[in-house]
Amino acid sequence: MSLISMAILSTFAYLTSKELIQQVSVRQLDALAESKKRDMERVYRGWEDKLRLIRGMNQLQSGIKEYLESGDEDALARITLMIRTIIGIVEKVDQIAVFDLKGNEIASSGNVKSDHVHEFPQKGISYAGCFPGEPSGIRVVLKTAVSLDGEVVGGLEMIVDGDDLFQITGNYTGLGETGEAMMVKLEDDDTVMVLNSLRHDPEGLLREFRLEDAPADIQEIFNAGQKKSTVGVSDYRGETVWSATRYLPELKWGLIVKVDAVEEEAKTDVLRDALFDTALSLSAFTIIAGILLGIYLTRPINRLVAVVEKIRDGAMDARADTTGDDEIAYLAESLNEMMDHLDSRNKKS
């Protein structure tokens, strides 16, 4: 009964602990996904701050207005010199282009070109897309209107090196031996693009899937919402993973943080083996203790049995040892009293 009870208790403890370990692992993935999302948003805010700083330069604003109003080549030369100087000073900025109100490029500097339509917002800063960088990585395009005294005089396009994002996705701290992070975006209505190189596929930069053919963990970002934690979905390798997803509305990108289910479930296997070893040790202890206790308990019974056998063989004066304060001692006293009573009757008769 002790062994059966121990087995039931161990099974219950294992199942309960397995569920708790899974909950802890999922929460850890969720926390990592949220942390990486915030880091990516911080990088994007940094890009916005750079463009905001460039846009706010009074000399650039007045130069754009002067050139567009007069066509003065000296004003255009000053604009070109300013943006060339900015690119040399501001880190990670690869290209700056200036446009008129119709979206026509009037000046640019840098060694990166994009084929985006030159439309810019009347207010604020907007994300205008991204494209593959050379030799690897991505370039991110931001645009904004340029105003002077409350009047929009032109527009700016800034192309930045997106490698800072790869430093975030390439940090596998807390993701064990198999975990990784993925940045994905909808290239069009039915095509998903993976933006970063992957831990298990380092050469697969900018791989594409049809949304309907994409792995389940990628589909969840765009079909199931912005924030979700899932246990037991398939990734691009066909492996079962535990994942947490996030959505970045400014960039319209998805973020997946995942780890192989096999690695996470290995933690419960360690617990199972530990419980099994503990159960074996306790079982051995229980058996040995039971044997010793049985020997201890049966010794007075064996002595009582020996007395009864003597009486059966005719030794009517044999008496049991009544030492102790337990049921065996009470039984011995009763046997002695019975033998005394029989002995007394025999003498009278």
Secondary structure, DSSP 4 states (H G I P E B T S, - for coil): -HHHHHHHHHHHHHHHHHHHHHHHHHHHHHHHHHHHHHHHHHHHHHHHHHHHHHHT-HHHHHHHHHHHHH--HHHHHHHHHHHHHHHHHSTTEEEEEEE-TTS-EEEEEES----------SSSEEEEEEEE-SSSSEEEEEEEEEEETTEEEEEEEEEEETHHHHHHHT--TTSTTT-EEEEEEESSSSEEEE-S-BTTBTT-TT-EEEGGGS-HHHHHHHHS-S-EEEEEEE-TTS-EEEEEEEEETTTTEEEEEEEEHHHHHHHHHHHHHHHHHHHHHHHHHHHHHHHHHHHHHHHHHHHHHHHHHHHHTT-TT------SSSHHHHHHHHHHHHHHHHHHHHHH-
